[in-house]
């Protein structure tokens, strides 16, 4: 697997993975408006609205490609709190036909390595709804640890973090 920067053509594929309201909500769809979602909405958010980031150089969407050059996953990175030593991962999704096969962890491992080794960050955060146990387990397997649970609607969010000094390449 490898990562490459998001391209507008990826939006068609990502939108096909978000075919029910539960997946939409767990993915963070409320940031995109109401369900259903389409490729144009995703691409506008990324390319015209900089992922809602105010700072021009603060939004990095990534696409995961497998050995057959097929798009298998997607996530974004953005700096948080005006600190270029701290990143937030979000909008993590894997092709539903590939879930449970390690693609999510592999994709996050590549993102983590890039964040620590290339971007030079020291801390990465991610959030997961407490009722999304497969994603929670994936993030733990990638090295993230639970920090706190934040009350949220429709579901509470488990905030997780990973520090560079605690990261071991798997």
C-alpha positions in Angstrom: 0.0 0.0 0.0 1.0 3.6 -0.6 -0.4 7.0 0.1 -0.8 9.8 -2.4 -2.5 13.2 -2.2 -6.2 13.2 -2.8 -7.4 14.0 -6.3 -10.8 15.2 -7.3 -11.5 11.8 -9.1 -11.2 10.1 -5.7 -14.4 11.8 -4.5 -16.5 9.5 -6.7 -15.0 6.4 -5.1 -15.2 7.8 -1.5 -18.9 8.8 -2.0 -19.7 5.2 -3.0 -18.5 3.9 0.3 -20.9 6.2 2.2 -24.2 4.6 1.2 -26.1 4.7 4.5 -26.7 7.3 7.1 -24.9 5.4 9.8 -21.6 5.2 7.8 -22.1 8.9 6.9 -22.4 9.9 10.5 -19.5 7.7 11.8 -17.3 9.1 9.0 -18.0 12.7 10.2 -20.5 13.5 7.6 -22.2 16.2 9.7 -19.3 18.4 8.6 -20.5 17.9 5.0 -24.2 18.7 5.6 -27.0 16.2 5.4 -27.1 12.7 4.1 -26.9 11.6 1.3 -23.5 12.8 0.1 -22.1 12.9 -3.4 -18.7 13.4 -5.0 -19.3 17.0 -5.7 -19.9 17.8 -2.0 -16.7 16.0 -1.0 -14.7 17.6 -3.7 -16.0 21.1 -2.9 -15.2 20.7 0.8 -11.7 19.7 -0.1 -10.8 21.8 -3.1 -12.9 24.9 -2.7 -13.2 25.1 1.1 -9.8 23.8 2.2 -11.6 21.2 4.5 -13.0 24.2 6.4 -9.5 25.1 7.6 -9.0 28.9 7.9 -5.2 28.6 7.4 -4.2 28.1 3.7 -1.6 25.4 4.5 -3.4 23.3 7.0 -5.4 20.6 5.2 -4.0 17.4 3.7 -6.3 14.8 2.3 -4.8 11.5 1.5 -5.8 8.5 -0.6 -4.6 4.9 0.0 -3.8 2.8 -3.0 -3.2 -1.0 -2.9 -0.8 -3.1 -4.9 -3.3 -3.2 -7.8 -3.5 0.6 -8.0 -7.0 0.5 -6.6 -8.2 3.2 -4.1 -8.8 1.4 -0.8 -8.9 4.1 1.8 -8.9 7.8 2.6 -8.2 10.1 5.5 -7.2 13.7 6.2 -4.5 15.4 8.3 -4.7 19.0 9.6 -2.7 20.9 12.2 -4.6 21.9 15.3 -4.5 24.8 17.7 -2.1 26.8 15.6 0.7 24.3 16.4 2.6 22.8 13.5 3.9 20.1 15.9 0.5 18.6 16.4 -1.7 16.9 13.8 -5.3 15.7 13.8 -6.3 12.7 11.6 -9.9 12.6 10.5 -12.5 11.5 7.9 -11.0 8.0 8.0 -12.7 5.5 5.7 -11.8 2.3 4.0 -13.6 0.6 1.1 -16.4 -1.4 2.8 -15.4 -4.5 0.8 -12.0 -4.3 2.3 -12.8 -3.6 6.0 -11.5 -6.0 8.6 -8.5 -7.0 6.5 -5.9 -4.6 8.0 -6.1 -1.9 5.3 -7.1 0.8 7.8 -4.2 0.1 10.1 -1.8 -0.1 7.2 -3.1 3.2 5.8 -2.8 4.9 9.3 0.7 3.5 9.8 1.8 5.2 6.6 0.2 8.4 7.6 1.8 8.2 11.1 5.2 7.6 9.7 4.8 10.5 7.3 3.6 12.8 10.1 6.4 12.0 12.4 9.3 11.5 10.0 8.5 14.1 7.2 6.3 16.7 8.8 8.1 16.5 12.2 5.1 16.5 14.4 5.3 15.2 17.9 1.7 14.4 18.6 -1.2 13.1 16.5 -4.8 13.0 17.7 -7.9 11.2 16.3 -11.5 10.8 17.5 -13.8 7.9 17.2 -17.5 7.5 18.2 -17.6 5.2 21.2 -20.1 2.9 19.4 -17.6 2.3 16.5 -15.6 -0.5 18.0 -14.0 -1.7 14.7 -12.5 1.8 14.1 -11.5 2.1 17.8 -9.7 -1.2 17.7 -8.0 -0.2 14.4 -6.7 3.1 16.0 -5.5 1.3 19.1 -3.7 -1.3 16.9 -2.0 1.7 15.1 -0.7 2.9 18.4 -3.3 5.5 19.5 -4.3 5.5 23.2 -7.6 6.7 24.7 -7.3 10.1 26.3 -10.8 11.0 27.2 -14.5 10.5 26.3 -16.3 13.7 25.2 -20.1 14.0 25.3 -21.4 14.5 21.9 -24.5 14.0 19.8 -25.5 11.6 18.4 -22.7 9.6 20.1 -20.0 10.3 22.5 -16.4 10.6 21.1 -13.3 8.9 22.4 -10.4 11.2 21.9 -7.2 9.4 21.2 -3.6 10.4 20.9 -0.2 9.2 19.8 3.2 10.7 20.8 6.3 10.3 18.6 8.3 8.9 21.5 5.7 6.2 22.0 5.4 5.1 18.4 6.9 1.9 17.3 7.0 1.0 13.6 5.1 -2.2 13.1 
